[in-house]
């Protein structure tokens, strides 16, 4: 069996929150880059700062592939990458007072007014971040979008938790393909450092935990289950959506695609119902290494409940 790739982080693999020393096998300043793209900036940081432990976070699989390839090619053993939303990393995976610095370079500005709530750099995020930063910790923000630049500074100042220091962009941020194009077009590149000066007094605990995965056993004929409609179920801190269902070619399995959106962590999982000599067994499929949270556990139960509503009889349920 292939060993897990040590470069990639998976939510929940080391529990919530994670232990950075266990992840990297050593201590050292913990530094995060949000939206690492092709990982060139992340790689440069690691070369210039060999004592840093670096995490790059991205939401696209293409960037993950490029990032893993570059990190492996350059032999950067103190860099890890995570495919997730940056807020999920900060809120659910990082311990309090563990983060020395976070870089946010040229993020999507979400310029439409109806999309403003999708921006990362808002007051509530700055409040959360203040509890995860070590003493003197900083967020470095570089952008070509003047409106988002002003918005982020206004939001940080509103919390009263950060010193706002405008300055010149780090040279490495100007070497990317897009930054060079924007400079050639005369677009101003803005840069600011948000230095934490006090912490939000309100608690910002991690809301996720790793739990035992649920399973269920039913009696009946799986082939009689023929219809499926999308279902949305509310859970604590989020919701579970049963999106789609497909039958295997041998007709002996049903695979239900499920979205679990829970406490800033968004996971797509597959719940499988399969025929066995002891009945129809329902469990989380081994696909994508999802974190087994309470929401994922609940998803297994909801699939079993749906099958029961289709005429199968539930004879065992754990979860």
C-alpha positions as CSV (number, residue, x, y, z in Angstrom):
1,X,0.0,0.0,0.0
2,X,1.3,3.5,-1.0
3,X,2.4,5.6,2.0
4,X,0.6,9.0,2.5
5,X,2.4,11.9,0.8
6,X,4.1,13.8,3.7
7,X,3.9,17.0,1.7
8,X,0.1,17.1,1.8
9,X,-1.8,18.0,4.9
10,X,-5.3,16.5,5.3
11,X,-7.8,18.0,7.8
12,X,-8.1,16.0,10.9
13,X,-5.2,13.7,10.2
14,X,-3.5,14.8,13.4
15,X,-6.7,15.9,15.2
16,X,-8.3,19.3,15.6
17,X,-6.3,21.5,16.2
18,X,-3.1,19.9,14.8
19,X,0.2,19.7,16.5
20,X,2.7,21.6,14.3
21,X,5.7,19.9,15.9
22,X,4.3,16.5,15.1
23,X,3.4,17.6,11.5
24,X,6.9,18.9,10.8
25,X,8.9,16.7,13.1
26,X,10.5,19.8,14.6
27,X,9.8,23.2,16.2
28,X,10.2,26.5,14.6
29,X,8.2,29.6,13.5
30,X,5.0,28.6,11.8
31,X,4.2,30.6,8.6
32,X,1.3,30.3,6.2
33,X,0.7,31.5,2.6
34,X,-2.9,31.8,1.5
35,X,-3.4,31.0,-2.2
36,X,0.0,29.8,-3.2
37,X,-0.7,29.3,-6.9
38,X,2.3,27.6,-8.5
39,X,4.1,27.7,-5.1
40,X,7.0,29.8,-6.4
41,X,6.7,32.4,-3.6
42,X,6.3,29.6,-1.0
43,X,9.4,27.8,-2.3
44,X,11.4,31.1,-2.2
45,X,10.3,31.6,1.4
46,X,11.4,28.1,2.4
47,X,14.9,28.6,0.8
48,X,15.4,32.0,2.4
49,X,14.1,30.8,5.8
50,X,15.2,27.2,6.4
51,X,14.2,27.4,10.1
52,X,10.5,28.2,9.2
53,X,7.8,25.6,9.1
54,X,5.6,26.6,6.1
55,X,2.1,25.7,5.2
56,X,0.6,26.7,1.8
57,X,-3.2,26.6,1.6
58,X,-5.1,26.5,-1.7
59,X,-8.7,25.6,-2.8
60,X,-7.9,24.4,-6.4
61,X,-6.6,20.9,-7.2
62,X,-4.5,22.2,-10.1
63,X,-2.5,24.5,-7.8
64,X,-2.1,21.6,-5.3
65,X,-0.6,19.4,-8.1
66,X,1.8,22.2,-9.1
67,X,2.7,23.0,-5.5
68,X,3.4,19.4,-4.5
69,X,5.6,18.9,-7.7
70,X,7.6,22.0,-7.0
71,X,8.1,21.2,-3.3
72,X,9.2,17.7,-4.0
73,X,11.4,18.7,-6.9
74,X,13.2,21.2,-4.7
75,X,13.5,18.9,-1.7
76,X,11.8,21.3,0.6
77,X,11.1,19.1,3.6
78,X,9.8,21.9,5.8
79,X,6.8,22.8,3.6
80,X,3.3,21.3,3.7
81,X,0.3,22.1,1.5
82,X,-3.4,21.9,2.3
83,X,-6.4,21.9,-0.1
84,X,-9.0,23.8,2.0
85,X,-10.4,27.2,2.7
86,X,-7.9,29.4,4.5
87,X,-10.4,30.3,7.2
88,X,-10.8,26.5,8.0
89,X,-7.1,26.2,8.4
90,X,-6.9,29.2,10.8
91,X,-10.1,28.5,12.7
92,X,-10.1,24.7,13.0
93,X,-6.5,23.4,12.5
94,X,-4.1,26.0,14.1
95,X,-3.6,26.0,17.8
96,X,-3.9,29.3,19.7
97,X,-0.7,31.5,19.6
98,X,1.0,29.1,17.2
99,X,1.3,31.3,14.0
100,X,4.2,33.7,13.5
101,X,3.1,35.1,10.1
102,X,0.5,34.7,7.4
103,X,0.9,36.0,3.8
104,X,-2.1,36.9,1.6
105,X,-0.8,37.7,-1.9
106,X,-3.2,38.9,-4.6
107,X,-6.4,37.2,-3.3
108,X,-9.6,37.3,-5.3
109,X,-11.1,40.7,-4.3
110,X,-14.7,39.7,-4.8
111,X,-15.5,43.2,-6.1
112,X,-19.3,42.8,-6.4
113,X,-21.1,44.1,-3.4
114,X,-23.2,41.0,-3.1
115,X,-20.0,38.9,-2.8
116,X,-18.2,41.1,-0.1
117,X,-18.9,38.5,2.6
118,X,-16.6,36.1,0.7
119,X,-13.6,38.2,1.4
120,X,-11.1,36.7,3.8
121,X,-9.9,39.9,5.4
122,X,-12.8,41.0,7.4
123,X,-13.2,42.1,11.0
124,X,-14.3,38.7,12.2
125,X,-11.3,37.0,10.6
126,X,-8.9,39.6,12.2
127,X,-10.5,38.8,15.6
128,X,-10.0,35.1,15.0
129,X,-6.5,35.5,13.7
130,X,-5.4,37.5,16.8
131,X,-6.0,34.4,18.9
132,X,-3.9,32.2,16.6
133,X,-0.9,34.6,16.2
134,X,2.1,34.4,18.5
135,X,3.2,37.5,20.3
136,X,4.2,40.1,17.6
137,X,2.7,37.9,14.9
138,X,1.8,39.5,11.5
139,X,-0.4,39.3,8.4
140,X,1.3,40.6,5.2
141,X,-1.2,41.6,2.6
142,X,-0.2,42.5,-1.0
143,X,-2.8,43.3,-3.7
144,X,-3.4,45.1,-7.0
145,X,-7.0,45.9,-6.0
146,X,-7.1,49.4,-4.4
147,X,-10.6,49.0,-3.0
148,X,-9.9,45.7,-1.2
149,X,-6.7,47.2,0.1
150,X,-8.6,50.0,1.8
151,X,-11.4,47.7,2.9
152,X,-8.9,45.3,4.7
153,X,-7.2,48.2,6.5
154,X,-10.6,49.6,7.6
155,X,-11.7,46.2,8.9
156,X,-8.4,45.6,10.8
157,X,-8.6,49.0,12.4
158,X,-12.2,48.5,13.4
159,X,-11.1,45.6,15.7
160,X,-8.5,47.7,17.5
161,X,-6.3,44.6,17.7
162,X,-3.8,45.4,14.9
163,X,-1.2,48.0,14.1
164,X,-1.5,48.9,10.4
165,X,1.8,49.5,8.7
166,X,1.8,50.4,5.0
167,X,4.9,49.9,2.9
168,X,6.5,48.6,-0.2
169,X,5.7,45.1,-1.4
170,X,8.3,42.4,-0.8
171,X,10.3,42.0,-4.0
172,X,9.4,38.3,-4.3
173,X,5.7,39.2,-4.6
174,X,6.5,41.3,-7.7
175,X,8.2,38.5,-9.5
176,X,5.1,36.5,-10.4
177,X,3.7,36.4,-14.0
178,X,0.6,38.3,-13.0
179,X,2.3,40.9,-10.9
180,X,4.7,41.7,-13.7
181,X,1.8,42.1,-16.1
182,X,-0.1,44.4,-13.8
183,X,3.1,46.6,-13.3
184,X,3.6,46.7,-17.0
185,X,0.0,48.0,-17.3
186,X,0.7,50.7,-14.7
187,X,-1.4,49.2,-12.0
188,X,-0.2,50.1,-8.5
189,X,0.7,47.1,-6.2
190,X,-0.2,47.9,-2.6
191,X,1.2,46.3,0.5
192,X,0.4,46.5,4.2
193,X,1.5,44.6,7.4
194,X,-1.1,44.0,10.1
195,X,0.9,43.5,13.3
196,X,-1.1,42.0,16.2
197,X,-0.9,44.2,19.3
198,X,-3.6,42.6,21.4
199,X,-5.9,39.6,21.3
200,X,-9.6,39.4,21.0
201,X,-11.0,38.7,24.5
202,X,-13.8,36.5,23.1
203,X,-13.1,32.8,22.8
204,X,-12.6,31.3,19.3
205,X,-12.3,27.6,20.1
206,X,-11.9,24.9,17.4
207,X,-15.4,23.6,16.7
208,X,-14.4,20.3,15.0
209,X,-13.2,17.0,16.5
210,X,-12.2,13.6,15.0
211,X,-14.8,11.0,15.9
212,X,-15.3,7.3,15.3
213,X,-16.9,6.8,11.9
214,X,-20.5,5.6,11.8
215,X,-21.9,2.6,10.0
216,X,-25.3,1.0,9.6
217,X,-26.6,-2.4,8.5
218,X,-29.9,-2.9,6.8
219,X,-31.9,-5.8,5.5
220,X,-33.6,-6.0,2.1
221,X,-32.9,-5.8,-1.6
222,X,-30.7,-3.0,-2.7
223,X,-31.8,-3.3,-6.3
224,X,-35.3,-2.0,-5.3
225,X,-33.9,1.4,-4.5
226,X,-34.4,3.2,-7.8
227,X,-35.2,6.9,-7.1
228,X,-33.1,9.7,-5.6
229,X,-33.8,13.4,-4.8
230,X,-31.3,15.9,-3.4
231,X,-31.7,16.4,0.4
232,X,-30.4,19.2,2.6
233,X,-30.1,18.6,6.3
234,X,-29.1,21.2,9.0
235,X,-26.5,20.2,11.5
236,X,-24.6,22.0,14.3
237,X,-22.3,24.6,12.7
238,X,-23.4,23.7,9.1
239,X,-25.3,21.4,6.9
240,X,-25.2,18.0,5.1
241,X,-26.3,17.8,1.5
242,X,-27.0,14.4,-0.2
243,X,-26.2,15.5,-3.7
244,X,-26.4,12.5,-6.0
245,X,-26.5,8.7,-6.1
246,X,-25.0,6.2,-8.6
247,X,-25.1,2.4,-8.8
248,X,-22.0,0.3,-9.5
249,X,-21.8,-1.7,-12.7
250,X,-22.2,-5.0,-10.8
251,X,-25.4,-3.6,-9.3
252,X,-24.3,-4.6,-5.8
253,X,-23.4,-1.1,-4.5
254,X,-24.9,2.4,-4.3
255,X,-22.6,5.3,-3.9
256,X,-24.0,8.6,-2.5
257,X,-22.1,11.8,-3.1
258,X,-22.5,14.0,0.0
259,X,-21.4,17.6,0.8
260,X,-20.5,18.2,4.5
261,X,-20.2,21.9,5.2
262,X,-19.2,22.2,8.8
263,X,-17.5,24.9,10.8
264,X,-15.7,26.5,7.8
265,X,-14.5,23.0,6.6
266,X,-16.2,22.0,3.4
267,X,-15.8,18.3,2.4
268,X,-17.2,16.2,-0.4
269,X,-17.4,12.6,0.7
270,X,-18.8,9.3,-0.7
271,X,-21.1,7.1,1.4
272,X,-21.4,3.6,0.1
273,X,-24.1,1.0,0.6
274,X,-23.0,-2.5,-0.4
275,X,-24.5,-5.9,-0.3
276,X,-22.8,-8.4,2.1
277,X,-23.7,-11.9,3.4
278,X,-24.8,-10.2,6.6
279,X,-27.0,-7.6,4.9
280,X,-26.6,-4.2,3.3
281,X,-23.6,-2.4,4.9
282,X,-23.5,1.5,4.9
283,X,-20.2,3.2,5.5
284,X,-17.9,6.0,4.5
285,X,-16.0,5.1,1.4
286,X,-12.2,5.3,1.4
287,X,-11.9,8.2,-1.0
288,X,-10.0,11.5,-0.6
289,X,-9.0,11.0,3.0
290,X,-11.8,13.1,4.6
291,X,-11.7,14.2,8.2
292,X,-14.2,12.0,10.1
293,X,-16.0,14.8,11.9
294,X,-19.4,14.8,13.5
295,X,-20.9,16.1,10.3
296,X,-19.4,13.2,8.3
297,X,-20.6,10.7,10.9
298,X,-24.1,12.3,10.6
299,X,-23.9,11.9,6.8
300,X,-23.6,8.1,7.1
301,X,-26.6,8.0,9.3
302,X,-28.6,10.2,6.9
303,X,-27.8,7.9,4.0
304,X,-29.0,4.9,6.0
305,X,-32.1,6.8,7.0
306,X,-32.8,7.5,3.3
307,X,-32.4,3.8,2.4
308,X,-34.8,2.9,5.2
309,X,-37.3,5.4,3.7
310,X,-37.0,3.5,0.4
311,X,-38.2,0.2,2.0
312,X,-35.1,-1.3,3.5
313,X,-35.1,-2.3,7.2
314,X,-32.5,-0.9,9.5
315,X,-31.2,-3.6,11.8
316,X,-28.0,-1.9,13.2
317,X,-26.8,1.7,13.4
318,X,-23.7,3.0,15.1
319,X,-23.7,6.8,15.1
